[in-house]
Structure formats: C-alpha cells, structure tokens
C-alpha cells in the first residue's frame, strides 16, 4: 500500500498537476458524478486509461473509488506497526465533486470499519504488490469473527 506522499507523487507527477491528467478539470477523464458525466456506479480501473492517466501512466487515480494509503491521518506517520485509528484516503470516488479529485486532496476513514460503513477499496498499481498481504489480513479477520 502506498503512503499518502507516494500516492500524491504518482498522481501529480514531477510537474505538480492539479489532476492526474493535467491542470484543467474534465469529467470525461475519470469516473465521477459531476454533470454532464453523472455516473452512479464504479467502473473498471482501465476504462479511462487513455484519457486520465498520470504523468507516470498510472490510471484510475481520480474518481471511481477511494484508495487507501498507509499514512496515519492523525499524526501523518507511515508506521504500519502502530495502531492507527484513521488512515489517509486519496483519489475520491464516483460520487464526489471535482474538488475531491485534486491530487493534493486527502480524506480519512477508519481502517477497521466494514464495507457497509466505509468506502470501497481500490487496489492501485502501486499497492497491487500488497494484494497478498491484504488478502491474508482480511481472511485472518474473517476467521477471527
């Protein structure tokens, strides 16, 4: 899972873009509910790969679903060994406004909450390497219920 800073760098590139694709808002470049695009569902991560990729070619970094980051929101540390009440979320989801899709915007959520009370998890290209770890953690949690 990327840290908040790693996610932001990957999204805005070396030129500090406002949005992953550039500095101007364009609802055609990510899954969102801003008119006239007005989406009401999530989409595949590759749907906007030719339109909304970051300077590094990473897709789906704005809109669609929030992306979890390792960073603790309350003290801005990245130590996974320490308990964190809230973790940083980036990228926004399909039902947010274009302000939330800015590469500098971050939000938070409780990592221990359930899907019905939290935002969906997005496995970005950066954190797909952690898929096995996440899978084992989720299975361990479910078995512990």
DSSP file (Angstrom, degrees, kcal/mol; ACC not computed):
  #  RESIDUE AA STRUCTURE BP1 BP2  ACC     N-H-->O    O-->H-N    N-H-->O    O-->H-N    TCO  KAPPA ALPHA  PHI   PSI    X-CA   Y-CA   Z-CA
    1    1 A X              0   0    0      0, 0.0    68,-0.1     0, 0.0     2,-0.1   0.000 360.0 360.0 360.0 133.8    0.0    0.0    0.0
    2    2 A X        -     0   0    0     66,-0.3    68,-2.8     1,-0.1    69,-0.3  -0.369 360.0-116.3 -75.6 156.7    1.5    3.4   -0.9
    3    3 A X     >  -     0   0    0     66,-0.2     4,-2.4    67,-0.2     5,-0.2  -0.400  34.9-103.1 -76.9 168.3    2.0    6.2    1.6
    4    4 A X  H  > S+     0   0    0      1,-0.2     4,-2.3     2,-0.2     5,-0.1   0.899 124.0  49.3 -59.6 -40.8    0.0    9.4    1.1
    5    5 A X  H  > S+     0   0    0      2,-0.2     4,-2.5     1,-0.2    -1,-0.2   0.895 110.3  49.8 -67.3 -40.8    3.1   11.1   -0.2
    6    6 A X  H  > S+     0   0    0      2,-0.2     4,-2.3     1,-0.2    -2,-0.2   0.921 111.6  49.0 -63.2 -43.4    3.9    8.3   -2.6
    7    7 A X  H  X S+     0   0    0     -4,-2.4     4,-2.2     1,-0.2    -2,-0.2   0.940 111.9  48.8 -60.6 -47.1    0.3    8.3   -3.9
    8    8 A X  H  X S+     0   0    0     -4,-2.3     4,-3.0     1,-0.2     5,-0.3   0.915 111.4  48.7 -62.1 -44.3    0.3   12.1   -4.4
    9    9 A X  H  X S+     0   0    0     -4,-2.5     4,-2.2     1,-0.2    -1,-0.2   0.916 112.2  49.1 -61.8 -42.7    3.7   12.0   -6.3
   10   10 A X  H  < S+     0   0    0     -4,-2.3    46,-0.5    -5,-0.2    48,-0.3   0.865 116.0  44.0 -64.2 -36.2    2.4    9.2   -8.5
   11   11 A X  H  < S+     0   0    0     -4,-2.2    44,-0.3    -5,-0.2    -2,-0.2   0.894 123.4  31.9 -77.2 -41.5   -0.8   11.1   -9.2
   12   12 A X  H  <>S-     0   0    0     -4,-3.0     5,-2.2    -5,-0.2     3,-0.5   0.639  93.1-158.7 -97.3 -14.0    0.6   14.6   -9.8
   13   13 A X  T ><5 -     0   0    0     -4,-2.2     3,-0.9    -5,-0.3    -1,-0.2  -0.132  47.8 -47.3  71.3-168.3    4.0   13.7  -11.3
   14   14 A X  T 3 5S+     0   0    0      1,-0.2    -1,-0.2     2,-0.1    -4,-0.0   0.644 134.5  58.9 -75.6 -16.1    7.1   16.0  -11.5
   15   15 A X  T 3 5S-     0   0    0     -3,-0.5    -1,-0.2     0, 0.0    -2,-0.2   0.222 106.5-120.1-103.2  15.3    5.1   18.9  -12.7
   16   16 A X  T < 5 -     0   0    0     -3,-0.9    -3,-0.2     1,-0.1    -2,-0.1   0.895  38.1-162.0  51.8  52.0    2.6   19.1   -9.7
   17   17 A X      < -     0   0    0     -5,-2.2    86,-0.2     1,-0.1     6,-0.2  -0.278  21.8-137.9 -63.3 148.0   -0.6   18.6  -11.8
   18   18 A X  S    S+     0   0    0      1,-0.1    85,-2.9    84,-0.1    86,-0.4   0.899  94.3  19.6 -71.8 -42.5   -3.9   19.6  -10.2
   19   19 A X  B >  S-A   22   0A   0      3,-3.1     3,-1.2    83,-0.2    83,-0.1  -0.846  95.9-102.6-120.3 158.8   -5.5   16.4  -11.6
   20   20 A X  T 3  S+     0   0    0     81,-0.4    35,-0.3    -2,-0.3    -3,-0.1   0.833 122.5  43.1 -53.5 -33.9   -3.6   13.3  -12.7
   21   21 A X  T 3  S-     0   0    0      1,-0.2     2,-0.3    33,-0.1    -1,-0.3   0.594 128.9 -64.7 -89.7 -12.5   -4.1   14.2  -16.4
   22   22 A X  B <   -A   19   0A   0     -3,-1.2    -3,-3.1    30,-0.1    -1,-0.2  -0.992  63.4 -59.1 158.5-159.3   -3.3   17.9  -16.1
   23   23 A X  S    S+     0   0    0     -2,-0.3     2,-0.4    -5,-0.2    -1,-0.1   0.536 100.7  78.7 -99.7  -7.6   -4.4   21.2  -14.5
   24   24 A X  S    S-     0   0    0     -5,-0.1     2,-0.2     2,-0.0    -3,-0.1  -0.864  80.1-118.8-108.1 136.0   -7.9   21.5  -16.1
   25   25 A X        +     0   0    0     -2,-0.4     2,-0.3     2,-0.0    -2,-0.1  -0.482  35.4 170.1 -69.3 136.0  -11.0   19.7  -14.9
   26   26 A X    >   -     0   0    0     -2,-0.2     3,-2.0    72,-0.1     4,-0.2  -0.850  25.0-157.6-149.3 108.8  -12.5   17.4  -17.5
   27   27 A X  G >  S+     0   0    0     -2,-0.3     3,-0.8     1,-0.3     5,-0.2   0.647  90.2  70.0 -65.4 -13.3  -15.3   15.0  -16.3
   28   28 A X  G 3  S+     0   0    0      1,-0.2    -1,-0.3     3,-0.1    24,-0.1   0.484  89.1  65.0 -79.4  -2.2  -14.5   12.7  -19.3
   29   29 A X  G <  S+     0   0    0     -3,-2.0     2,-0.3     1,-0.1    -1,-0.2   0.465 108.6  19.4-103.1  -2.9  -11.2   11.7  -17.8
   30   30 A X  S <  S-     0   0    0     -3,-0.8     2,-0.6    -4,-0.2    33,-0.2  -0.986  87.5 -88.9-158.0 162.2  -12.4    9.8  -14.7
   31   31 A X  B     +b   63   0B   0     31,-0.5    33,-2.0    -2,-0.3     2,-0.3  -0.659  67.6 135.9 -77.4 119.2  -15.5    8.1  -13.3
   32   32 A X        -     0   0    0     -2,-0.6     7,-3.0    -5,-0.2    63,-0.2  -0.948  61.2-122.9-157.0 169.8  -17.5   10.8  -11.4
   33   33 A X        +     0   0    0     63,-0.8     2,-0.4    61,-0.4    62,-0.1   0.127  66.0 124.9-109.3  19.4  -20.9   12.2  -10.9
   34   34 A X  S >> S-     0   0    0     62,-0.1     3,-1.5    60,-0.1     4,-1.3  -0.667  70.9 -75.2 -79.4 128.9  -20.2   15.7  -12.0
   35   35 A X  T 34 S+     0   0    0     -2,-0.4    -8,-0.1     1,-0.3    -2,-0.1  -0.395 116.1  24.5 -64.0 139.4  -22.6   16.8  -14.7
   36   36 A X  T 34 S+     0   0    0     -2,-0.1    -1,-0.3    -9,-0.1    -2,-0.0  -0.988 128.2  47.7 -91.4   0.6  -22.7   16.1  -17.6
   37   37 A X  T <4 S+     0   0    0     -3,-1.5    -2,-0.2     2,-0.0    -4,-0.1   0.961  73.8 170.3 -68.3 -50.8  -20.8   12.8  -16.8
   38   38 A X     <  -     0   0    0     -4,-1.3    -5,-0.3     1,-0.1     2,-0.1   0.823  10.7-176.4  48.2  52.9  -23.1   11.9  -13.9
   39   39 A X        -     0   0    0     -7,-3.0    -1,-0.1    55,-0.2     3,-0.1  -0.426  19.1-174.0 -75.1 153.6  -22.0    8.4  -13.1
   40   40 A X        +     0   0    0     -2,-0.1     2,-0.3     2,-0.1    -1,-0.1   0.159  64.2  48.1-133.5  18.6  -23.8    6.4  -10.4
   41   41 A X  S    S-     0   0    0     -9,-0.1     2,-0.1    53,-0.1    23,-0.1  -0.958  83.7 -98.4-148.3 164.0  -21.6    3.2  -10.4
   42   42 A X        -     0   0    0     -2,-0.3     2,-0.3    -3,-0.1    -2,-0.1  -0.466  37.7-156.4 -78.7 161.2  -18.0    2.1  -10.2
   43   43 A X        -     0   0    0     -2,-0.1   -12,-0.0     1,-0.1    51,-0.0  -0.797  30.6 -74.9-129.5 172.6  -16.2    1.2  -13.4
   44   44 A X    >   -     0   0    0     -2,-0.3     3,-1.4     1,-0.1     4,-0.3  -0.370  43.5-117.6 -66.4 152.0  -13.2   -1.0  -14.3
   45   45 A X  T 3  S+     0   0    0      1,-0.3     3,-0.3     2,-0.1    -1,-0.1   0.698 112.1  54.2 -65.2 -19.1   -9.8    0.6  -13.5
   46   46 A X  T >  S+     0   0    0      1,-0.2     3,-1.6     2,-0.1     4,-0.3   0.489  77.1  95.8 -94.8  -3.3   -8.9    0.6  -17.2
   47   47 A X  T <  S+     0   0    0     -3,-1.4     3,-0.2     1,-0.3    -1,-0.2   0.843  96.9  31.0 -57.6 -35.3  -11.9    2.4  -18.5
   48   48 A X  T >> S+     0   0    0     -3,-0.3     4,-3.4    -4,-0.3     3,-1.4   0.118  82.3 118.6-109.7  20.6  -10.1    5.8  -18.5
   49   49 A X  T <4 S+     0   0    0     -3,-1.6     4,-0.4     1,-0.3    -1,-0.2   0.803  79.3  45.1 -62.0 -30.4   -6.6    4.6  -19.2
   50   50 A X  T 34 S+     0   0    0     -4,-0.3    -1,-0.3    -3,-0.2    -2,-0.1   0.550 125.9  30.6 -88.0  -7.0   -6.2    6.5  -22.5
   51   51 A X  T <4 S+     0   0    0     -3,-1.4    -2,-0.2   -22,-0.1   -22,-0.1   0.730 123.6  33.8-118.2 -36.9   -7.7    9.7  -21.0
   52   52 A X  S  < S+     0   0    0     -4,-3.4     9,-0.4   -24,-0.1    -3,-0.2   0.190  75.2 134.3-116.5  17.4   -7.0   10.1  -17.3
   53   53 A X        -     0   0    0     -4,-0.4     6,-0.2    -5,-0.3   -42,-0.0  -0.312  53.2-118.0 -68.7 150.9   -3.5    8.6  -16.7
   54   54 A X    >   -     0   0    0      4,-2.5     3,-2.2     1,-0.1   -33,-0.1  -0.180  39.0 -89.2 -75.6 176.9   -1.0   10.4  -14.6
   55   55 A X  T 3  S+     0   0    0    -44,-0.3   -44,-0.1   -35,-0.3    -1,-0.1   0.774 132.4  51.6 -59.1 -25.9    2.4   11.6  -16.0
   56   56 A X  T 3  S-     0   0    0    -46,-0.5    -1,-0.3     2,-0.1   -45,-0.1   0.370 122.7-106.7 -92.8   4.0    3.7    8.2  -15.0
   57   57 A X    <   +     0   0    0     -3,-2.2     2,-0.4     1,-0.3    -2,-0.1   0.586  68.8 148.0  84.3  10.6    1.0    6.3  -16.8
   58   58 A X        -     0   0    0    -48,-0.3    -4,-2.5   -38,-0.1     3,-0.3  -0.659  33.6-150.0 -82.3 133.2   -0.9    5.3  -13.7
   59   59 A X        +     0   0    0     -2,-0.4    66,-0.3    -6,-0.2    -6,-0.1  -0.608  62.1  25.4-104.1 160.9   -4.7    5.0  -14.3
   60   60 A X        +     0   0    0     -2,-0.2     5,-0.2   -12,-0.1    -1,-0.2   0.837  67.8 135.4  62.8  39.6   -7.8    5.5  -12.2
   61   61 A X        +     0   0    0     -9,-0.4     2,-0.4    -3,-0.3     6,-0.1   0.479  65.1  51.5 -94.9  -3.7   -6.2    7.8   -9.6
   62   62 A X  S    S-     0   0    0    -33,-0.1   -31,-0.5   -10,-0.1    30,-0.2  -1.000 110.0 -12.6-132.7 135.6   -9.2   10.2   -9.6
   63   63 A X  B    S+b   31   0B   0     28,-3.1     2,-1.7    -2,-0.4    31,-0.2  -0.178  92.0  79.7  74.4-170.3  -12.8    9.2   -9.1
   64   64 A X  S    S-     0   0    0    -33,-2.0    30,-2.2   -23,-0.1     2,-0.3  -0.521 106.7  -6.0  69.3 -82.6  -14.2    5.7   -9.2
   65   65 A X  S    S-     0   0    0     -2,-1.7    28,-0.1    28,-0.3    56,-0.1  -0.986  76.9-100.6-140.3 151.5  -13.3    4.6   -5.7
   66   66 A X        -     0   0    0     -2,-0.3    56,-0.7    54,-0.2     2,-0.5  -0.367  35.4-136.9 -63.7 147.9  -11.2    5.9   -2.8
   67   67 A X  E     -C   90   0C   0     23,-2.6    23,-2.1    54,-0.2    25,-0.1  -0.954  12.7-130.6-114.1 125.3   -7.7    4.5   -2.5
   68   68 A X  E     -C   89   0C   0     -2,-0.5   -66,-0.3    54,-0.4     2,-0.3  -0.427  22.0-161.9 -70.0 144.1   -6.4    3.6    0.9
   69   69 A X  E     -     0   0C   0     19,-2.2   -66,-0.2     2,-0.2    19,-0.2  -0.907  26.6-124.6-123.5 156.9   -2.9    4.8    1.9
   70   70 A X  E    S+     0   0C   0    -68,-2.8   -67,-0.2    -2,-0.3     7,-0.1   0.769  76.2 110.6 -67.7 -27.5   -0.6    3.6    4.6
   71   71 A X  E    S-     0   0C   0    -69,-0.3    17,-2.5     1,-0.1     2,-0.5  -0.231  71.4-126.3 -61.7 131.6   -0.3    7.0    6.2
   72   72 A X  E  >  -C   87   0C   0      5,-3.1     4,-1.8    15,-0.2     5,-0.3  -0.672  16.8-149.5 -73.6 122.5   -2.0    7.6    9.6
   73   73 A X  T  4 S+     0   0    0     13,-2.1    -1,-0.2    -2,-0.5    14,-0.1   0.855  89.0  53.2 -66.4 -36.5   -4.2   10.6    9.2
   74   74 A X  T  4 S+     0   0    0     12,-0.6    -1,-0.2     1,-0.2    13,-0.1   0.874 128.9  12.9 -72.7 -38.5   -3.9   11.9   12.7
   75   75 A X  T  4 S-     0   0    0      2,-0.1    -2,-0.2    -3,-0.1    -1,-0.2   0.366  94.1-126.5-121.9   5.7   -0.1   12.0   13.1
   76   76 A X     <  +     0   0    0     -4,-1.8     2,-0.3     1,-0.2    -3,-0.1   0.823  60.5 139.0  53.5  39.7    0.9   11.6    9.4
   77   77 A X        -     0   0    0     -5,-0.3    -5,-3.1    -7,-0.1    -1,-0.2  -0.706  49.3-147.6-105.4 164.4    3.3    8.7   10.1
   78   78 A X        +     0   0    0     -2,-0.3     2,-0.9    -7,-0.2    -7,-0.1   0.038  49.7 131.9-119.4  24.6    3.7    5.6    7.9
   79   79 A X    >   -     0   0    0      1,-0.2     3,-1.0     4,-0.1    -2,-0.1  -0.703  35.8-169.5 -84.8 107.8    4.5    3.0   10.6
   80   80 A X  T 3  S+     0   0    0     -2,-0.9    -1,-0.2     1,-0.2     4,-0.1   0.700  82.2  66.9 -70.3 -19.1    2.3    0.0    9.9
   81   81 A X  T 3  S+     0   0    0      2,-0.1     2,-0.3    -3,-0.1    -1,-0.2   0.741  88.2  79.4 -73.8 -23.0    3.3   -1.5   13.3
   82   82 A X  S <  S-     0   0    0     -3,-1.0     2,-0.1     1,-0.1     0, 0.0  -0.636  92.3-107.0 -87.9 143.2    1.5    1.3   15.2
   83   83 A X        -     0   0    0     -2,-0.3     2,-0.5     1,-0.0    -1,-0.1  -0.453  35.5-161.4 -65.1 137.0   -2.3    1.2   15.7
   84   84 A X        -     0   0    0     -2,-0.1    27,-0.3     1,-0.1     3,-0.1  -0.986  18.8-167.5-125.3 124.4   -4.0    3.8   13.5
   85   85 A X  S    S+     0   0    0     -2,-0.5     2,-0.4     1,-0.2    27,-0.3   0.858  83.1  22.0 -74.4 -35.9   -7.5    5.0   14.2
   86   86 A X        -     0   0    0     24,-0.2   -13,-2.1    25,-0.1   -12,-0.6  -0.998  68.7-160.2-136.8 136.9   -7.8    6.7   10.8
   87   87 A X  E     -CD  72 109C   0     22,-2.7    22,-1.6    -2,-0.4   -15,-0.2  -0.836  31.0 -99.4-113.1 153.8   -5.9    6.2    7.6
   88   88 A X  E     - D   0 108C   0    -17,-2.5   -19,-2.2    -2,-0.3     2,-0.4  -0.456  32.5-161.6 -71.3 138.7   -5.5    8.5    4.6
   89   89 A X  E     -CD  68 107C   0     18,-2.5    18,-2.3   -21,-0.2     2,-0.3  -0.935  10.5-173.3-116.4 145.8   -7.7    8.1    1.6
   90   90 A X  E     +CD  67 106C   0    -23,-2.1   -23,-2.6    -2,-0.4    16,-0.1  -0.923  50.8  34.2-134.7 160.1   -6.9    9.6   -1.8
   91   91 A X  S    S-     0   0    0     14,-0.5   -28,-3.1    11,-0.3   -25,-0.1   0.083  84.5-123.2  92.1 -22.0   -8.5   10.0   -5.2
   92   92 A X        -     0   0    0    -30,-0.2     2,-0.3   -25,-0.1   -27,-0.2  -0.076  26.8 -98.0  73.4 178.5  -12.2   10.4   -4.4
   93   93 A X    >   -     0   0    0    -28,-0.1     3,-1.9   -29,-0.1   -28,-0.3  -0.777  38.0 -86.0-130.9 177.6  -15.0    8.2   -5.7
   94   94 A X  T 3  S+     0   0    0    -30,-2.2   -61,-0.4     1,-0.3   -55,-0.2   0.728 122.7  54.4 -59.1 -23.0  -17.5    8.3   -8.5
   95   95 A X  T 3  S+     0   0    0    -31,-0.2    -1,-0.3   -63,-0.2     2,-0.2   0.242  90.5  96.7-100.3  16.3  -20.0   10.2   -6.3
   96   96 A X  S <  S-     0   0    0     -3,-1.9   -63,-0.8     1,-0.1   -62,-0.1  -0.512  74.9-105.1 -98.2 169.5  -17.7   13.1   -5.3
   97   97 A X    >>  -     0   0    0     -2,-0.2     3,-1.1   -65,-0.1     4,-0.6  -0.425  38.6-101.2 -85.5 167.1  -17.2   16.6   -6.7
   98   98 A X  T 34 S+     0   0    0      1,-0.3     3,-0.5     2,-0.2     4,-0.2   0.718 116.9  69.0 -65.7 -20.5  -14.3   17.6   -8.8
   99   99 A X  T >4 S+     0   0    0      1,-0.2     3,-1.1     2,-0.2    -1,-0.3   0.871  96.8  54.1 -62.0 -35.9  -12.6   19.4   -5.8
  100  100 A X  T <4 S+     0   0    0     -3,-1.1    -9,-0.3     1,-0.2    -1,-0.2   0.737  97.9  64.6 -70.6 -23.7  -12.0   15.9   -4.3
  101  101 A X  T 3< S+     0   0    0     -4,-0.6   -81,-0.4    -3,-0.5    -1,-0.2   0.490  74.0 117.6 -81.4  -2.9  -10.3   14.6   -7.4
  102  102 A X  S X  S-     0   0    0     -3,-1.1     3,-1.4    -4,-0.2   -11,-0.3  -0.376  73.6-125.7 -63.8 143.2   -7.4   17.1   -7.0
  103  103 A X  T 3  S+     0   0    0    -85,-2.9   -91,-0.1     1,-0.3    -1,-0.1   0.729 109.3  53.5 -65.0 -21.5   -4.1   15.3   -6.5
  104  104 A X  T 3  S+     0   0    0    -86,-0.4    -1,-0.3   -93,-0.1     2,-0.2   0.578  87.3 102.5 -88.7 -10.0   -3.4   17.3   -3.3
  105  105 A X    <   +     0   0    0     -3,-1.4   -14,-0.5    -6,-0.1     2,-0.3  -0.522  45.6 174.8 -79.9 137.9   -6.8   16.4   -1.7
  106  106 A X  E     +D   90   0C   0     -2,-0.2     2,-0.2   -16,-0.1   -16,-0.2  -0.984   8.6 179.3-139.3 154.6   -6.9   13.7    1.1
  107  107 A X  E     -D   89   0C   0    -18,-2.3   -18,-2.5    -2,-0.3     2,-0.3  -0.649  18.8-128.6-133.9-171.4   -9.6   12.4    3.3
  108  108 A X  E     +D   88   0C   0    -20,-0.3     2,-0.3    -2,-0.2   -20,-0.2  -0.949  18.0 179.5-143.8 163.1   -9.6    9.7    6.0
  109  109 A X  E     -D   87   0C   0    -22,-1.6   -22,-2.7    -2,-0.3     2,-0.6  -0.971  40.2 -95.4-157.2 160.6  -11.5    6.6    7.1
  110  110 A X    >   -     0   0    0     -2,-0.3     3,-1.5   -24,-0.2   -24,-0.2  -0.711  27.8-151.2 -80.4 120.4  -11.4    4.1    9.9
  111  111 A X  T 3  S+     0   0    0     -2,-0.6    -1,-0.1   -27,-0.3   -25,-0.1   0.690  92.5  57.0 -68.6 -15.8   -9.4    1.0    8.6
  112  112 A X  T 3  S+     0   0    0    -27,-0.3    -1,-0.3     2,-0.0     2,-0.1   0.395  84.8 104.4 -95.9   3.5  -11.3   -1.3   10.9
  113  113 A X  S <  S-     0   0    0     -3,-1.5     2,-0.2     1,-0.1     5,-0.1  -0.354  70.9-109.6 -82.9 167.3  -14.8   -0.5    9.6
  114  114 A X    >>  -     0   0    0     -2,-0.1     3,-1.9     1,-0.1     4,-0.7  -0.489  29.1-102.0 -95.1 164.9  -16.9   -2.7    7.3
  115  115 A X  G >4 S+     0   0    0      1,-0.3     3,-0.8     2,-0.2    -1,-0.1   0.835 118.2  60.3 -53.4 -38.3  -17.8   -2.2    3.7
  116  116 A X  G 34 S+     0   0    0      1,-0.3    -1,-0.3     3,-0.0    -3,-0.0   0.698 116.7  31.9 -69.2 -17.0  -21.3   -1.0    4.6
  117  117 A X  G <4 S+     0   0    0     -3,-1.9    -1,-0.3     2,-0.1     2,-0.2   0.315 119.2  56.7-118.3   6.3  -19.9    1.9    6.6
  118  118 A X  S << S-     0   0    0     -3,-0.8     2,-0.2    -4,-0.7     3,-0.1  -0.762  86.3 -94.0-129.9 174.4  -16.8    2.6    4.6
  119  119 A X        -     0   0    0     -2,-0.2    -2,-0.1     1,-0.1   -54,-0.1  -0.604  52.4 -90.3 -88.1 152.7  -15.7    3.4    1.0
  120  120 A X        -     0   0    0     -2,-0.2     2,-0.4     1,-0.1   -54,-0.2  -0.245  42.1-113.3 -61.7 150.6  -14.7    0.6   -1.4
  121  121 A X        -     0   0    0    -54,-0.1     2,-0.5   -56,-0.1   -54,-0.2  -0.735  25.2-156.6 -88.8 129.4  -11.0   -0.3   -1.5
  122  122 A X        -     0   0    0    -56,-0.7     2,-1.2    -2,-0.4   -54,-0.4  -0.928   6.7-150.2-106.4 123.8   -9.1    0.4   -4.7
  123  123 A X        -     0   0    0     -2,-0.5     5,-0.1   -56,-0.1   -56,-0.1  -0.756  23.9-165.4 -93.0  92.6   -6.1   -1.6   -5.4
  124  124 A X     >  -     0   0    0     -2,-1.2     4,-0.8     1,-0.1     3,-0.3  -0.155  37.1 -97.9 -70.8 170.8   -4.0    0.9   -7.4
  125  125 A X  T >4 S+     0   0    0    -66,-0.3     3,-0.6     1,-0.2     4,-0.4   0.874 123.8  55.6 -58.2 -37.7   -1.0   -0.2   -9.4
  126  126 A X  T 34 S+     0   0    0      1,-0.2     3,-0.4     2,-0.1    -1,-0.2   0.877 114.5  36.6 -64.3 -37.5    1.3    0.9   -6.6
  127  127 A X  T >4 S+     0   0    0     -3,-0.3     3,-1.3     1,-0.2    -1,-0.2   0.339  85.1  95.3-104.9  10.8   -0.4   -1.3   -4.0
  128  128 A X  G X< S+     0   0    0     -4,-0.8     3,-1.8    -3,-0.6     4,-0.3   0.798  78.4  66.6 -65.1 -25.9   -1.2   -4.4   -6.0
  129  129 A X  G 3  S+     0   0    0     -3,-0.4     3,-0.3    -4,-0.4     4,-0.3   0.736  97.5  54.8 -65.8 -19.4    2.0   -5.8   -4.7
  130  130 A X  G <> S+     0   0    0     -3,-1.3     4,-2.8     1,-0.2    -1,-0.3   0.353  76.0 104.2 -92.5   5.3    0.3   -5.8   -1.3
  131  131 A X  H <> S+     0   0    0     -3,-1.8     4,-2.9     1,-0.2     5,-0.2   0.900  79.7  50.0 -54.8 -45.0   -2.7   -7.8   -2.5
  132  132 A X  H  > S+     0   0    0     -3,-0.3     4,-2.6    -4,-0.3    -1,-0.2   0.930 111.5  48.5 -60.9 -45.7   -1.4  -11.0   -0.9
  133  133 A X  H  > S+     0   0    0     -4,-0.3     4,-2.4     2,-0.2    -2,-0.2   0.920 113.6  46.8 -60.3 -45.4   -0.9   -9.2    2.5
  134  134 A X  H  X S+     0   0    0     -4,-2.8     4,-2.8     2,-0.2     5,-0.2   0.922 111.7  51.4 -63.4 -44.0   -4.4   -7.6    2.3
  135  135 A X  H  X S+     0   0    0     -4,-2.9     4,-2.7    -5,-0.2     5,-0.2   0.932 111.9  46.0 -58.6 -48.0   -5.9  -11.0    1.4
  136  136 A X  H  X S+     0   0    0     -4,-2.6     4,-2.7     1,-0.2    -1,-0.2   0.893 113.0  50.9 -63.6 -39.8   -4.3  -12.7    4.3
  137  137 A X  H  X S+     0   0    0     -4,-2.4     4,-2.2    -5,-0.2    -2,-0.2   0.931 112.3  45.8 -63.9 -45.5   -5.3   -9.9    6.7
  138  138 A X  H  X S+     0   0    0     -4,-2.8     4,-2.7     2,-0.2    -2,-0.2   0.926 114.2  48.0 -64.3 -45.2   -8.9  -10.0    5.5
  139  139 A X  H  X S+     0   0    0     -4,-2.7     4,-2.7    -5,-0.2     5,-0.2   0.921 111.4  50.8 -61.5 -44.1   -9.1  -13.8    5.8
  140  140 A X  H  X S+     0   0    0     -4,-2.7     4,-1.6    -5,-0.2    -1,-0.2   0.894 111.6  48.5 -60.1 -40.1   -7.5  -13.7    9.2
  141  141 A X  H  X S+     0   0    0     -4,-2.2     4,-0.6     2,-0.2    -2,-0.2   0.932 112.6  47.1 -65.1 -46.6  -10.0  -11.1   10.3
  142  142 A X  H >< S+     0   0    0     -4,-2.7     3,-0.9     1,-0.2    -2,-0.2   0.887 111.6  50.4 -65.2 -38.7  -13.0  -13.1    9.0
  143  143 A X  H 3< S+     0   0    0     -4,-2.7    -1,-0.2     1,-0.2    -2,-0.2   0.850 106.8  56.7 -66.5 -33.0  -11.7  -16.3   10.6
  144  144 A X  H 3<        0   0    0     -4,-1.6    -1,-0.2     1,-0.3    -2,-0.2   0.599 360.0 360.0 -74.7 -11.0  -11.4  -14.5   13.9
  145  145 A X    <<        0   0    0     -3,-0.9    -1,-0.3    -4,-0.6    -2,-0.1   0.520 360.0 360.0 -66.8 360.0  -15.1  -13.4   13.8
